Amino acid sequence: MAEITMKNIVKQYGDGFPAVNDVSLDVADGEFMILVGPSGCGKSTLLRMIVGLEDITSGDMLIGGTRVNDKAPRDRNLSMVFQNYALYPHLSVFENIAFPLRLRRDLSDDEIRTRVEDAADTLELREHLDRKPSQLSGGQRQRVAMGRAIVRQADAFLFDEPLSNLDAKLRGQMRTEILRLQRRLGITTVYVTHDQTEAMTLGDRVAVLRRGVLQQVASPRELYEQPVNLFVAGFIGSPPMNFVPAQVTDDHLELPFVTVPLDEERRSRIGDRTAMIAGIRPGNFEDADMVDPGKRAAGVTFDVPVDVTEWLGNEQYAFVPYEAPEDIAATLSELQSDLDSEQMRTQMVVELDPLSQVHDTVTLWMDPRRMHLFDPTTGENLNRVHADQASGLSSG
């Protein structure tokens, strides 16, 4: 096992485009690090530079404290699991798992058999060792690919969107297996995904990239509760955070559907800005008719029109249209493009109790203290606090 250190890593192609731009990131020994972002953000390119499949334009890549920029992939002692499994169809499961050991030529047949059978037991593949990949399910093939990574006894595991070819049910099962395996082996792991659920459930920390630039590195909880900017706030969370225009008037904030008070701290952070973007999670709204009277006094209530509702049995969503000023709409449109979103209109998504009776309008309740405020020009989250402050607030 080993720590992985990236210092000012740049990957620039012939046309001058920086696919990865000045990324510095430390992955601790035994840590499970997630690289996440929309298509084209540079996450897979960064992973390929770690393993040595992509040349590094500038910067230093260190594994276990040793600079590996000029080392071939086979000399870095890393195991990579690919999206397409990369299994040999003519070989048995046993020989697919044993393949990297055969290449070494310094292990006896008994040693190879022991390692393969140990990995097969770990991944519950023992009864499939004599089968060919074509006789296995998608989940079983992915476990074979993971077995091949395990037997190498590498310093780190690298996963490149390993579950994207599986259906939703298998993804859930394999997600649990990967996490259980990593915890059991305690091996340093870097995992690339664009999937929200994988990012939030697997990683000790998550690194969010946008256009090759590292935006924020934090625990899943901190990313959700304390996003550093509009992009991270919009990318982390499903359904995503709602962004609505907000006009500052004295010590109040005018939203398209309600005016809310500003406490002294938030007012001081806003400064002389007059226009803001408010970020509100769908789950921060409630049906006012179902809110306890004692709790209701701590927030604001307001009526909104409902365009469409989605009832899913255990949850319900209402879609609320609103109008945005041209400059704010342009900022939000650019953000949607960066997030790979196809949202075509300005609307809020509101999560409601499945028992709520929603018609053309609904009376909502919201606690303004849970609202995020963003600078529309820089995207900065103005009410973000540092991680140590956040932990103190949550424990208090």
N, C-alpha and C positions, 0 to 999 in steps of 0.2 A: 504494500500500500504506500501511497505517497501523496503529498500535496501538489497541486497544479497552480502555477503562478503565471499570469499573463501581464506583461508590462508594456503598455502603449502599443498594442498590436494593431497593425495596419495591413489590410489586403487590398491592393490596388491593381486593377486589370489594365490591359494595354490602352484602353480608351480613356484612362485616367479616373474612372469611376471607383470610389473607395467602397467596396462591399462591406468591409469592416474598418472602422475609423477610430483609431486611438483608444482601443478598449483595454482597460486595466482591471483585472479580476483575480481574486485569490480564492481557490477552492481548497478547503482544509482537508487534512488526512481523514478519510472516513466519511466526509460530507457528501450529501446528495444534493447536487446543484442542478437546477433547471434553467435552461436557456429557452426563452419564449419570446414570441413576437409574430407579427403577420408575415405573410409571404414576402420574401425579398429583403428581410430585415438584417440578414447576415448571420443568423444563428447556426445554420448548417455549415456555412463557410468557416465559422470560428471553430466548430467541432472538428472539421476536417484539418484545420491547421494544428489542432492539438495532437491529432493522431499522425500527422505528417503527410496527408494526402493532398494538401495545398501548401504551396510555398508561402512564406511570410515576407511581405514587402519590407516592413520595418517593425522594430520592437523585439522583445525577448520572451520566449516561451520556456518556462522552467518546469521540470517534473522531478520531484524529490530534491529540489535545490540545484539540479543540473540543467544547464542550457541545452536545449535539444533542437534548436532551429535547423541545424545542418545534419541531424540524425535521420536515417531512413526509418520508415514506419516500423519495420521489424525489430529495430534496435531500441524502440521506446518502451517496450513491454506493456503495451496497452491492448485491451480487447474491445472490439467494436461490434455492435449489433445493429444491422441495417434494417431499413424499412421493408425491403423485399426478401428478407431472411437469408438470401445468398447461399442456399443449400445446393449440394450436388445431387441431381435427380437419380443418377445411376448408382449412388452409394447408399448403403444402409444408414439408419440413424446412428448406429455405433460408429461407423467409419466417418460420417459427417462430423460427429463430436470429436473423434480422434484425429481428424485431419491436421490441425495445427501441431499436434504432438508428433505425428509422422514426419513432418517437415524438419523437425529439430534433429533427428537422427542420433540423439544421445540418450534416448530412453528405451528401456527394454519393453518387450511386449507385455510382460506382467505389470510393469509400472503404468503403461498406457491403459491396460484393461482396468486396473484399480482406479485410476483417475476418472475414466469414462463412466464406470459403474457408480462411483461416488456421486458424480454430477447427475447421472440418471436418477439415482435415488432421491437426490435433493429436489429434482424437478418432476418426480413421479413419471419417469419415462422408461423405467426398467423393462416393462413388458412390451415396449415398442422398439427395442434396440435392433431387432432383425428386420424391421419394416423399412420400406422406401418412403421418401418424403411425400410421394403422391398418395400414399395410403393414410396420411395423417390429416387432421383438421388444421385450420389456420392457427389456432392457439397452440396445438402440439408442435407445429413447425417452428413457431416463435420460441418455444421452450427448447427445441433442439439448437436453434441459433444461440440462445443464452447458455446452453450447456457447453457449446464450443468455446464460448468466452470464458466460462468458469474453469475449464481444464487447463487453460494456459497459465493459471495462477498469476495473472497480470497485476500490475500496480494500480490500475484503474479500469473501470468499465465506462465505455462511451456508447450512448444509445442515440440513434438518429431516427426519430419518429417511428419507433418500433411497432406501435399499435395501430397505425393509421389504416392498415389494410384489413383490420378485423371489424366485425359488426359490433354494435353497441354493447351487447351482452358480454361478448368475449373480451372486449376492451376493459370492461369493469373487472372481470375475473383476472385478466393478465396484469392489470394495474396493481391489484392486491398482491399477486405473486411476485412481481418485480420488487415491490416495497418490502415484502417479507424476506426475499432473498438478499436484498441489500442490507437489511438490518442484521440478518444472520451472519453474513460474511464480513460486514463492517468495512466494505471496500469503497474507496473514493469513486464517485459516480457523477458523470456529467450527462445530462439527458435533454435532448432537443425535442420540443413539441410546439404545436400551435394550439393545442387543446387546453381550454381553461381548466377542466376538471383534473387533468393530469398534472398541470402546473401547480394547482392549489393543494392537491392531496399527496403528491409524492415528495416534493422537495423540502429539505431543511431551509434552503433559501432559493429565491427565484431571481434571475437576472432578466430584465425586460429590455429588448433592443428595438430601435426604430431607425431605419435607413442606415444601419451599420454603426449607430451610436448607442452606447449603453445609457439607458435612462435612469434606472434605479435597481439596486440590489438589496433585497430585504426578505424577511420571512413572509410567507403567504398572508398572514394576518396583517402585517404592517402595510403590505402593498394594497390590501383591500381597504384598510381603515385610514391610512396615511399616504395616499399616492402623491408623488412629488409634483406631478403636472397633469394637464388635461389628457395627454396621451395614455399615461399609465392608468389613470382613473377610468378612461373609456375602454381600455383593453381588458382590465382585470374586473371580473364580475359578470355573472350571467343570470338574468338579462343585464345588459350593461347599464352603467350609470346614466341617468337623464341629465342632459345639459340644456339649461333654459336661460334666456337673457334676463338680466337683473339691473335695474336702474337704482342708483344710490340717491336718496333724498334725505338730507340731515341724518337722523339716526334710524332710518328705516330703509328697507330694500323692497323695491317694487318688482314682483314677478308677474308673469302674464296672467296669473289667476288669483293672486293674493299678495297683500303687503305684509311683510314680517318685520319685527323689531330687530335692531342690531345692538348687541351688548357692547360695552365700552372697548373690550379687547379687539373684537372684530372690526369695530369702527376705526380704531387706530391703525390696524393693519391695512385697511382699505386706503387710508390716506386721502389724497385729493382725486382719486379715481371716481368717475361718475357712472361708468358702465362696467358691469361685471358679467361673468358667466357663473351661474349657480349649478352645482352638481348635487343631485339627489338620487340616492339608490331607490329602485322600485320598491324594496321592502321597507323603506322609511315612511311610506304612506299607509294609512289604515282607513277602513270604512268608519266614518265618525259615529254612525249609529251603533257600532260594536265596541267603542272605546269606553273604558271605565270613566265615570265622571271625575274622579280624583286625578286621573292621568290626563283627561281632556283639557283641564285648565293649564297644563304645562305646554300646550302647543296651540296651533291655529287651525280653524276649520274653514272650509270654503267649498263652494259648488263648482263643478266642472262638467263640461259636456263629454260624453263618451262616444267615440267613433265605432270601436269594435271591442268585443270581449272574447277572451279565450278561457273556457272552463276545462281544467284538466283533471278533475276529480279531487286531487289533494291540494290544488292551488288554482288560483284564478287571476287572470291579467286583464286589465282594462287599458285601452289606448286612447290617450287624451290629446287632441290636436291643439296647437297654439301658433301664434304668429311671432316671428323673430325679426328684429331690425336687419337691414341689408348687410351691415358690416359683421354683426354677430353670426348671421346665417352663412356668410362666406367663410368665417373661421370654422364653424361647425361642419360645413361641407368639406373643407380641406381635411379636417380631422377624420371624418367618416371615410374619406379616400385612403388615408394612411392606415386606418384600422381594418381595411378590406371589407367595410360595411356597405350594404346596398340600400340603406335607408333612404327613401326618396322624399320624405316630407318631415316637417318639424312636428314631432309628437312626443309625448311622455308615455312611458310604460309604467303602470301602477300595479303593484302586487296586492291582491286583496284576499280576504278569507274566502274559501270556497263556498261558505254559507251565505255570503253577501248577495243580496238581490240587487243587481245592477241593471238599470234601464238606460234611457237616453242621457240621464245626468246622475251624478253621485256626489254625495257630500263626503269630502275627504278630511282626514286629520293628519297633521304633520308636526313634528318637533323641529323647529328651525335650528336648534343647536346641532343637529346631525347633518346639516347642510354644508357642503364644501363650497368655497368661493375661489374662482380662478380669474387671473388677469387675462383678458381676451387677447392681449398683444403677445405676451410671453408664454402664456399657458401655465404660469406658476400657480401652485396651490397656496393661497394666502393664509389659510388656517391650518397648515401642516405644522406639527410639532415633531421634534426629534424623537428617535426611538426610546431613549431613556426617559424622556418626559411622558411619552405615550404610555409606557409600561407603568409609570407612577400614577397616571390618570386612571388607567383601567383597573389598577389594584385598589384605588381609593374609593 
